[in-house]
Amino acid sequence: MEPKDILAISGKPGLYKVLNTTQRAIVVESLEEKKRTAVPASARVSSFEDISIFTYDEDLPLAGVLNDIHAHLKGGEAPGAKEPHDALRAFVTEVVTDLDQERVYHSDLKKLCTWYNQLNSLSLLPFADAEEAPETEADGEAADTDAPAEAAAEEVGAEEKASEADDKSGAAE
């Protein structure tokens, strides 16, 4: 399962897998209970692909942080959400050394550890890095650590150029 298929829904506990989307709703399935439900399109839904962790340099994608935690713990369990604030912050700071201490709140740390433990118990970690896999196979070398960030920047640039071209073609009509 890829990070883009995992959702966190505001006001609903747990994590969900996207099954289908329509104009009015998103059909999801709970990862733990395997129950299907429809969530209105107006609900606040966040894909793991869109969530990032604040650092002093640049924001890190949630999937990468979860993979780093998995590697750091060697597949073990992270501290629970009921651990003291200092213990959670110290644990996450071990993994993400340049964590922005002012912008990452205690509730964020609790969610991060809870999500990690839930995904780890379902054997969904570590996430495969889809952007690096083709480059590694094609080049036969280890992928550059900046490759995902560069690919994301190129993708955003391509989307912006495409939308500008659409705007210009729409204006010409």
KESE-664506 format. One record per residue (C-alpha): residue number from 1; residue in one letter; x, y, z negated. Coordinates in steps of 0.02 Angstrom, whole numbers, always signed. Layout:
{NUM 'A' {X Y Z}}
...
***
This chain:
{1 'M' {+0 +0 +0}}
{2 'E' {+64 +173 +44}}
{3 'P' {+55 +328 -67}}
{4 'K' {-66 +412 +55}}
{5 'D' {-193 +273 +19}}
{6 'I' {-193 +301 -170}}
{7 'L' {-306 +436 -242}}
{8 'A' {-327 +521 -409}}
{9 'I' {-504 +591 -427}}
{10 'S' {-537 +734 -547}}
{11 'G' {-661 +682 -681}}
{12 'K' {-641 +496 -647}}
{13 'P' {-518 +386 -742}}
{14 'G' {-396 +274 -652}}
{15 'L' {-330 +266 -476}}
{16 'Y' {-422 +226 -315}}
{17 'K' {-385 +156 -144}}
{18 'V' {-458 +242 +10}}
{19 'L' {-569 +126 +111}}
{20 'N' {-655 +248 +229}}
{21 'T' {-692 +432 +250}}
{22 'T' {-845 +516 +321}}
{23 'Q' {-896 +698 +335}}
{24 'R' {-994 +691 +172}}
{25 'A' {-902 +562 +66}}
{26 'I' {-747 +460 +38}}
{27 'V' {-773 +274 +7}}
{28 'V' {-650 +216 -125}}
{29 'E' {-612 +60 -225}}
{30 'S' {-545 +61 -402}}
{31 'L' {-373 -18 -407}}
{32 'E' {-407 -104 -573}}
{33 'E' {-592 -147 -568}}
{34 'K' {-606 -175 -380}}
{35 'K' {-774 -84 -380}}
{36 'R' {-820 +17 -227}}
{37 'T' {-900 +187 -238}}
{38 'A' {-931 +341 -132}}
{39 'V' {-856 +505 -190}}
{40 'P' {-930 +666 -121}}
{41 'A' {-816 +760 -2}}
{42 'S' {-833 +911 -118}}
{43 'A' {-747 +818 -262}}
{44 'R' {-570 +864 -310}}
{45 'V' {-471 +719 -239}}
{46 'S' {-281 +711 -234}}
{47 'S' {-183 +589 -129}}
{48 'F' {-18 +528 -202}}
{49 'E' {+62 +588 -40}}
{50 'D' {+12 +768 -83}}
{51 'I' {+64 +769 -267}}
{52 'S' {+238 +827 -316}}
{53 'I' {+337 +857 -475}}
{54 'F' {+410 +1029 -511}}
{55 'T' {+600 +1039 -523}}
{56 'Y' {+717 +1187 -528}}
{57 'D' {+779 +1159 -350}}
{58 'E' {+636 +1088 -247}}
{59 'D' {+477 +993 -285}}
{60 'L' {+495 +804 -281}}
{61 'P' {+359 +695 -205}}
{62 'L' {+266 +589 -333}}
{63 'A' {+301 +427 -239}}
{64 'G' {+488 +460 -248}}
{65 'V' {+480 +497 -435}}
{66 'L' {+380 +337 -465}}
{67 'N' {+511 +239 -365}}
{68 'D' {+649 +320 -469}}
{69 'I' {+561 +273 -631}}
{70 'H' {+540 +95 -567}}
{71 'A' {+727 +84 -526}}
{72 'H' {+775 +166 -692}}
{73 'L' {+669 +43 -794}}
{74 'K' {+712 -104 -679}}
{75 'G' {+525 -140 -663}}
{76 'G' {+491 -122 -849}}
{77 'E' {+354 -24 -933}}
{78 'A' {+362 +165 -960}}
{79 'P' {+318 +247 -1125}}
{80 'G' {+130 +256 -1154}}
{81 'A' {+25 +414 -1147}}
{82 'K' {+8 +412 -1337}}
{83 'E' {+194 +433 -1366}}
{84 'P' {+250 +598 -1444}}
{85 'H' {+280 +744 -1327}}
{86 'D' {+468 +745 -1358}}
{87 'A' {+485 +560 -1316}}
{88 'L' {+389 +577 -1152}}
{89 'R' {+485 +732 -1099}}
{90 'A' {+653 +651 -1142}}
{91 'F' {+608 +495 -1042}}
{92 'V' {+553 +591 -887}}
{93 'T' {+704 +706 -900}}
{94 'E' {+817 +552 -898}}
{95 'V' {+743 +504 -730}}
{96 'V' {+716 +678 -656}}
{97 'T' {+866 +772 -724}}
{98 'D' {+818 +942 -652}}
{99 'L' {+636 +935 -711}}
{100 'D' {+564 +1110 -727}}
{101 'Q' {+533 +1114 -915}}
{102 'E' {+418 +1266 -907}}
{103 'R' {+301 +1215 -765}}
{104 'V' {+281 +1029 -806}}
{105 'Y' {+154 +1012 -947}}
{106 'H' {+131 +872 -1072}}
{107 'S' {-28 +816 -983}}
{108 'D' {+73 +797 -822}}
{109 'L' {+198 +686 -911}}
{110 'K' {+58 +579 -984}}
{111 'K' {-22 +558 -812}}
{112 'L' {+145 +514 -733}}
{113 'C' {+182 +377 -860}}
{114 'T' {+3 +311 -856}}
{115 'W' {+2 +304 -666}}
{116 'Y' {+172 +220 -663}}
{117 'N' {+116 +86 -788}}
{118 'Q' {-46 +56 -693}}
{119 'L' {+39 +39 -523}}
{120 'N' {+179 -67 -596}}
{121 'S' {+55 -187 -679}}
{122 'L' {-31 -208 -510}}
{123 'S' {+139 -243 -427}}
{124 'L' {+120 -94 -308}}
{125 'L' {+292 -22 -349}}
{126 'P' {+414 +20 -277}}
{127 'F' {+335 +107 -129}}
{128 'A' {+417 +74 +38}}
{129 'D' {+488 +233 +114}}
{130 'A' {+402 +231 +284}}
{131 'E' {+500 +381 +351}}
{132 'E' {+672 +304 +317}}
{133 'A' {+636 +126 +375}}
{134 'P' {+638 +157 +564}}
{135 'E' {+798 +263 +554}}
{136 'T' {+888 +132 +451}}
{137 'E' {+844 -8 +572}}
{138 'A' {+883 +93 +728}}
{139 'D' {+1047 +165 +667}}
{140 'G' {+1107 +12 +573}}
{141 'E' {+1176 +129 +440}}
{142 'A' {+1117 +191 +271}}
{143 'A' {+992 +331 +290}}
{144 'D' {+1038 +508 +238}}
{145 'T' {+961 +556 +70}}
{146 'D' {+895 +718 +145}}
{147 'A' {+809 +628 +289}}
{148 'P' {+634 +623 +210}}
{149 'A' {+639 +809 +171}}
{150 'E' {+703 +851 +345}}
{151 'A' {+572 +738 +427}}
{152 'A' {+434 +820 +324}}
{153 'A' {+497 +993 +373}}
{154 'E' {+502 +942 +556}}
{155 'E' {+327 +869 +543}}
{156 'V' {+259 +1029 +466}}
{157 'G' {+346 +1131 +601}}
{158 'A' {+271 +1023 +738}}
{159 'E' {+97 +1040 +661}}
{160 'E' {+116 +1229 +653}}
{161 'K' {+172 +1237 +835}}
{162 'A' {+25 +1127 +886}}
{163 'S' {-100 +1236 +792}}
{164 'E' {-23 +1394 +871}}
{165 'A' {-41 +1315 +1043}}
{166 'D' {-222 +1271 +1004}}
{167 'D' {-255 +1450 +947}}
{168 'K' {-179 +1521 +1106}}
{169 'S' {-275 +1402 +1218}}
{170 'G' {-436 +1442 +1124}}
{171 'A' {-406 +1628 +1145}}
{172 'A' {-379 +1607 +1332}}
{173 'E' {-548 +1525 +1358}}
***
